[in-house]
Structure formats: C-alpha cells, structure tokens
C-alpha cells in the first residue's frame, strides 16, 4: 500500500468518525483511532504515522519485537490488543505503553511486578477486556466478574486502569452489534459509579462497525483493514 493510499484511507476514516460523533452529539476529538498494524510490516506503520496516525495496536509480543527496529524514532503510542500470556508479561511491560486486553488478576499482578523488573517508573495503562457475548473462542472476563477485577486492578500501584475493551461477535450488519457496545458502556458506567473510578476509556469498534461503536460511546476504535488495506501474503 502506498503512502497516498494510507493517507486517503485515513482521511475517509476521519470523515466517518466525525459523522458518527456528530450523530451522537459528540466531539470527534474525543475519539482516538488505533491503527491495527498486526500482520503489516514496519514500513506500513511508518506510512500511517507520516499520514497522521499516532496510536498503533499489535496482537502478539513476538511479532512486535520483530518490527520494532523498523519503527525506531516514531513518537507513537503502542498498544497490545491481543491476548497476553503470563509468561510474556515482562516483555510486554517493556515494549508497550498500554495493555488493552487484561482479563484476569494474575496477569495484572504480573504486569505490575514487571514494571519494576524492567525499570520503568511510569505507570502502565491497562484496559479490562470484557466478554460481552458467550463465545468460547473469545477472551475476556465475564461481565459479572468485572467489578471485582476492576477494584483489585485499581489497587495495583504500577498500573493505571483506564477503562474497558471488548471484541463483540462479528456480524455482517453493524447495527446488530450495537447492543454489545451499549452493554460495555453501561457496564463501565456502573463500575465507575459503584467503585468511584473514572474509567474514561471504552475501546470498542473495528473496521466494519466502528461508527456504531462511536454512537454508543467508544473513545478508542481499533481499525486495521479500513486503514492499511488487506495484506497480501507472500
């Protein structure tokens, strides 16, 4: 994909984000676009950065380690959006600014200790991934267990609990996903009230449904194909 095509895609994305925000009576500046760079090479990340993207999401620690040398010098924010295993927590705590897929206390505690081990004094932002639909293949804490997990993570000194994330079922008609996004927003609002936490972040919505997510309160949308295009294997 050329720089111009990434830039053109970004402009289209920004227009769609602004339209969705306007329909919801929101300011488009409240919404962060995370370019999902998984499977895309370092030069594609550079192209997107030059076009104006400042947040990028990777799914796997090892893949990101292999691309880092090609993105040196970019003042970007790096998000881990895929499932993280405990045995990779130290590496993730060193490589990423935010872990957006925390779904159990043991992992959160490991990340908390890891920040000391890697010698980074700043708090690590984390989001709790919530399973908003009963899909066995999806990660995430059950909604009924989210309050207890949020309260315990909020007490960890080296983590900053920013909010919630979800990956709803993939449905061709984006409107049918709306109820899952609404469920996450309502859960966030309940947790913020009962636990006295700010929880400003709602990371929800991808290339095919991010407009509906914005209408339901998303503050971060994770977009890959609509920005980078489909990666050609080989």
N, C-alpha and C positions, 0 to 999 in steps of 0.2 A: 504494500500500500504506500502511495506517495505522500509526501508532506501535505500537498494541497488537498488530497482526498481526506486525510485525517482532519485537516483544518475545516474543510467543508462539512464533514460529519459533525464536528464539534459545534459549528455554527447552527446546524439543524437541531442538534440536541439542545442547545441553549434556547433556541426559539420554542421548542416543545416544552422545556422546563418552565420557561416564562409563561407560556399559555396555561399550563396545568396549575402553576402557582396563582395566576390571576383568577382562574375559575374557583379556586379555594379561598380567595381573598387574602393571599399570602404574598410576601415579597420573594422574588426569585433568588435574592442574595442570601436567603436563609437556607438554601439547598446546596449541598456540596456534591459535585459529580466525582465519583471514584471510577477511574478508568481501569477496568478489569484486564490486566495485562498477562494473565496466565496463558501459557502456550504461545504468546507473542514474543518476538526477540527484543533484545535491548534497544536496537535501532528504532523499533516501533514506539517504544516508550519515549525515546528522545524526540521523535517526531511529534508525539502527543504533547510532550512538555513544551516544545517550541510553539505549538499551536495554542497553549494556554492551560493545559491540564496540570494540576498540582498535586492531586491525590491519585495513588495507584494501588490496586488490590491484587495480591498474589494468593494462590491456593496452597502452594507447597513450599516448605522451607528450602528443600534441596534445589528446587527449580530457581528460586530467587537467588540463592547463593551462586548459581551458575551464571546469572545475568548481571550481577552487581558491578562487575568490572566495566561493563559497557554503559553503565549509568552513573559513573562517578562524576561528582560535581553538580549534579542536579539537586536543587533545593526543593525536593518533593517530600511529601508525607507518604510513608509506605505502610500499607495495611495488610495484615494476614487475614484473609476472609474464609479460608478453608479450615477444615477440621484439624486441630493440633493435637498430636500425641504427647503425653507427658515426657517421653524421653527426648523430645526435640524442643522442650520449653526453654532451655538455656540458649540455644541457638536463636530461637525466635525472639527472645527477650533482648538479644543483642542486635538483631537485624531489622526489627520493625518498630515503628512508632506507635502502632495500635494493633491489638489482637482483637478482632471483631467477632470471634467465634468461641468464646469461653462458655462451656456448658456444664462444668462441674467444679466443686470446691477444690478437689485435689489438684486440678490443673491450675486454678487461680493461685493456690498456695505455692505451687512450684514456680510459677511466673514471678510471684512476689519475692521468693528467695533468689531467683535467678538474676534479678536486677542488681542485687548485692554482688553476686558472683561475677557478673560481667563488668562491674564497676561503673554503672550508670546511675547517677544520683536522682535524675528526674523520674517522676512517676510514669509508669507505663499505662496508657489508656487502654481500657478493655471494654468490650460490649458483651452482654449475655445473649447467646443465641437461644432463641425460644422455638420449640417445635409447635407450630400453630396448627398443624394437621397431623392426624395419626398415620404418618408414613414411616414405616420401619427403616427405610433407607436413608432417612434424614437425621442429621444430628440435632442436638438442641435439648434444653431442659424442658420438662413438661410445665405447662402453664401453672399448674397447682403447686409446683415446687419452686417457682421463680422468686417468690417473695423471700423465702429462707435463704436462697443462694445469693440474692442481691444484698441482703442485710449482712451476710458474712463477708462477701467480697468488699463491701464498702468499709469494712473494718480492717482490711489489709493495708498496711502503711505505705507500700510502694506501688500500689495500683490505684488508678483513678477510674472509677466506674462511670462511664459516660452515658450509658443507656442500653437499648435493646436492639437486637438484629433478628431477622427471620428470613427463611427461604421457603415461601409457600409452594404448594403444588404447581407444576407447570400446566397451565390451561391456555388453550389457543385464544380464547376470548378473555382479554384482560379484565373486563368488567366482572367476570366470575371470581376473580382473585380479590376483589375489593373487601370482602368480609374478613379475609385473613389479615389484611393490612389494618383494618379497623380493630380487629381483635388485639393486635400488638399495641396499637395506640392506646386502647382502653386499659390494657394491662399496665403499660408504662404509667399512665395517669394514676391508676390505683396504687401502684408501688410508690410513686413519688409522694402521694398523699399519705399513705399509711406509714411509710418508712422515713418520711421527711427528707427525701433525696431529690436533687434537681433532675437528674436523668434527662438531659436535654436532647440526646441523640436517638433517632429512630432510623436505623439503616434497613431499608426495605425498598424493593423495586429493582428490576433489571431491564434489559433492553426492550423486552416486549410488553412490560407492564408498569414502567416507572411513572408514567403520567397518573395512573390511578393511585399509585403509592403516594405521590406528592399530594394529590387531592385528599388523601387520608392522613396526611401529616408527616410524611417522610422528610427527614432533614439530610439524609445521605442516600444517594441512589448509586447502584453498582452496575456500570454499563461496559460491556465488552464488545460484542458484535456490532452494535449500532455505532460505536466509535472507531474500532480498529478494522472492522470487516471480518469475514470468515477467513481463518488462517488456512492456507493451502499446504497440506502435508507434502513432505518430500524435500 
